[in-house]
Amino acid sequence: MASPSASSYGSGTPPPQSTPLSPKYLFGGDRRWDSSQWTDSDDRVRGGRSQSHLTVSRVGAATRAEFSGHLDTSALGGAGFASQRTVDDLCCWDLSGYESLTLDVAEADEKRYTLILKDTILSRRDDGREQSTVSWEYDFTVGTVGGNAGSTTVVMPLADFQPTYRGRPKPDATPLDLSKVKRITFMMRR
């Protein structure tokens, strides 16, 4: 898996209402990327062999994050996932009042990626594994863009994030509480 590299992930796009909100950077922009705020969450927890990384680098005065790694679909019979998620003590984001998230992708590889939001994180099971909760997912694909030559902006309307539970659609899910987003994940899977 190559990347998408993001220089200003998650600026919230304000709704076209009476008082426009300015962009709110979740990472990048005026809030530098910090690799210690991210951790891997790959299919190795289920016996797979995929592995992901989030590497932060400086580009002038700004920072840039690169999501990269290896997606292995052979170990789990054709399925697999590699992801980076925010650490549990990095909480919470109030996205109420915003209608979209924006991802500035500097480089990409034409593969499908998913951005995941969670508003509920349960305590770990007795064996240390995480308990499953509803995820709100937005899939996107970005064509190859030329590094320094330019970037591609992906606008992800919050209304278009779809609820899933353990990778399957969950149409009866309680609506996402945008006032308390507790986790953000970049994922690639098959």
C-alpha positions as CSV (number, residue, x, y, z in Angstrom):
1,M,0.0,0.0,0.0
2,A,1.4,3.4,-0.8
3,S,0.0,6.4,0.8
4,P,-2.2,9.0,0.8
5,S,-0.1,11.8,2.2
6,A,-2.0,14.5,3.8
7,S,-0.8,18.0,4.6
8,S,-3.9,19.3,6.1
9,Y,-6.3,16.6,7.1
10,G,-9.7,17.3,8.4
11,S,-10.3,20.9,8.1
12,G,-14.0,21.1,8.8
13,T,-16.0,22.9,6.1
14,P,-18.6,25.1,7.7
15,P,-22.2,24.9,6.7
16,P,-23.6,27.6,4.3
17,Q,-25.6,29.2,7.1
18,S,-25.9,32.7,8.5
19,T,-22.6,32.7,10.4
20,P,-19.9,30.9,8.5
21,L,-17.4,29.0,10.6
22,S,-13.7,29.2,9.6
23,P,-12.0,25.9,8.7
24,K,-11.1,23.9,11.8
25,Y,-7.9,21.9,11.5
26,L,-8.0,18.5,13.2
27,F,-4.5,17.7,12.0
28,G,-2.1,19.8,9.9
29,G,-2.6,23.4,9.1
30,D,-2.3,25.3,12.4
31,R,-2.3,22.0,14.3
32,R,0.9,20.2,13.5
33,W,0.7,16.4,12.8
34,D,2.2,14.4,15.7
35,S,2.9,10.7,15.1
36,S,2.5,10.0,18.8
37,Q,-1.2,10.7,18.4
38,W,-1.6,7.7,16.1
39,T,-1.3,4.0,16.5
40,D,-1.7,1.0,14.2
41,S,-4.8,-1.1,14.1
42,D,-4.1,-3.8,11.6
43,D,-5.5,-7.3,10.8
44,R,-2.7,-8.8,12.8
45,V,-5.1,-8.7,15.8
46,R,-7.1,-11.4,13.8
47,G,-4.1,-13.5,12.6
48,G,-3.4,-11.4,9.5
49,R,-0.1,-10.0,8.2
50,S,-0.9,-6.4,7.2
51,Q,1.0,-3.6,8.7
52,S,0.5,0.2,8.6
53,H,2.5,3.3,9.4
54,L,1.8,7.0,9.8
55,T,5.0,9.0,9.3
56,V,5.2,12.7,9.9
57,S,7.7,14.9,8.1
58,R,8.3,18.7,7.9
59,V,7.6,20.5,4.6
60,G,8.9,24.0,5.2
61,A,7.1,25.4,8.2
62,A,4.2,22.8,7.9
63,T,4.0,19.1,8.7
64,R,2.8,16.3,6.4
65,A,1.6,12.8,7.4
66,E,2.0,9.8,5.2
67,F,-0.2,6.7,5.7
68,S,1.6,3.7,4.3
69,G,2.3,0.1,4.8
70,H,1.5,-3.4,3.4
71,L,-2.0,-4.9,2.9
72,D,-1.7,-8.7,2.9
73,T,-4.9,-10.5,1.9
74,S,-3.4,-14.0,1.7
75,A,-3.3,-14.8,5.4
76,L,-7.1,-14.3,6.0
77,G,-8.4,-15.9,2.8
78,G,-8.7,-12.8,0.6
79,A,-9.5,-10.2,3.2
80,G,-7.3,-7.9,5.2
81,F,-7.0,-4.4,6.6
82,A,-4.3,-2.0,7.6
83,S,-5.2,1.2,9.5
84,Q,-3.9,4.0,11.7
85,R,-6.2,5.4,14.3
86,T,-5.9,8.2,16.9
87,V,-4.8,7.1,20.4
88,D,-7.5,6.7,23.0
89,D,-6.2,9.6,25.2
90,L,-6.6,12.0,22.3
91,C,-10.2,12.8,22.7
92,C,-12.6,14.4,21.5
93,W,-13.6,16.5,18.5
94,D,-16.7,18.6,18.3
95,L,-17.7,18.6,14.6
96,S,-21.2,19.8,15.2
97,G,-21.9,22.9,13.1
98,Y,-19.7,21.5,10.3
99,E,-21.0,19.8,7.2
100,S,-17.8,18.1,5.9
101,L,-14.2,17.1,6.5
102,T,-11.5,18.0,3.9
103,L,-8.4,15.9,3.2
104,D,-5.6,17.4,1.3
105,V,-3.8,14.5,-0.5
106,A,-0.3,15.3,-1.8
107,E,0.4,11.8,-3.2
108,A,-1.8,8.8,-3.9
109,D,-2.0,5.5,-5.6
110,E,-5.5,5.1,-7.0
111,K,-6.5,2.6,-4.3
112,R,-9.6,2.9,-2.1
113,Y,-9.2,4.3,1.4
114,T,-11.7,4.7,4.2
115,L,-11.9,7.5,6.8
116,I,-13.7,6.3,9.9
117,L,-15.2,8.3,12.8
118,K,-16.4,6.8,16.1
119,D,-18.4,8.4,18.9
120,T,-18.3,5.4,21.2
121,I,-15.3,3.5,22.6
122,L,-16.0,0.7,25.0
123,S,-13.6,-0.6,27.6
124,R,-11.3,-3.5,26.5
125,R,-12.4,-7.1,26.9
126,D,-10.8,-9.3,29.6
127,D,-8.4,-10.6,26.9
128,G,-7.2,-7.1,26.1
129,R,-8.9,-6.8,22.7
130,E,-11.2,-3.9,21.9
131,Q,-15.0,-4.3,21.9
132,S,-16.7,-3.5,18.6
133,T,-18.8,-0.4,18.3
134,V,-20.5,1.3,15.3
135,S,-18.1,3.0,12.9
136,W,-19.1,5.8,10.5
137,E,-17.2,5.3,7.3
138,Y,-16.5,7.3,4.1
139,D,-14.7,5.6,1.2
140,F,-12.6,7.6,-1.2
141,T,-10.2,7.0,-4.1
142,V,-7.6,9.5,-5.3
143,G,-5.8,9.2,-8.6
144,T,-2.1,9.6,-8.8
145,V,-1.2,13.2,-8.2
146,G,2.3,14.6,-8.6
147,G,4.0,15.1,-5.2
148,N,5.3,18.7,-5.4
149,A,3.3,19.4,-8.6
150,G,0.0,19.6,-6.7
151,S,-2.4,17.9,-4.5
152,T,-6.0,16.7,-4.5
153,T,-8.6,17.9,-2.1
154,V,-11.1,15.2,-1.0
155,V,-14.3,16.7,0.5
156,M,-16.2,14.3,2.7
157,P,-19.7,15.4,3.6
158,L,-20.4,14.3,7.2
159,A,-24.0,13.3,6.0
160,D,-22.4,10.8,3.6
161,F,-20.5,8.8,6.3
162,Q,-22.2,5.4,6.5
163,P,-22.7,3.4,9.7
164,T,-21.1,-0.1,9.9
165,Y,-20.6,-2.7,12.6
166,R,-17.6,-5.0,12.2
167,G,-17.4,-4.0,8.5
168,R,-21.1,-4.6,7.7
169,P,-23.7,-1.9,7.0
170,K,-25.7,-1.0,10.1
171,P,-28.7,1.0,8.8
172,D,-30.5,1.0,12.2
173,A,-27.6,2.7,14.0
174,T,-28.1,5.6,16.3
175,P,-27.0,8.8,14.4
176,L,-23.4,9.8,14.8
177,D,-22.9,12.3,17.7
178,L,-20.8,14.9,15.9
179,S,-20.3,16.8,19.2
180,K,-18.2,14.0,20.6
181,V,-16.1,12.2,18.0
182,K,-13.7,10.0,20.0
183,R,-11.7,8.3,17.3
184,I,-10.5,9.0,13.8
185,T,-9.1,6.2,11.6
186,F,-7.4,6.0,8.1
187,M,-8.0,2.5,6.7
188,M,-7.2,0.4,3.6
189,R,-8.9,-3.0,3.3
190,R,-10.0,-5.6,0.9
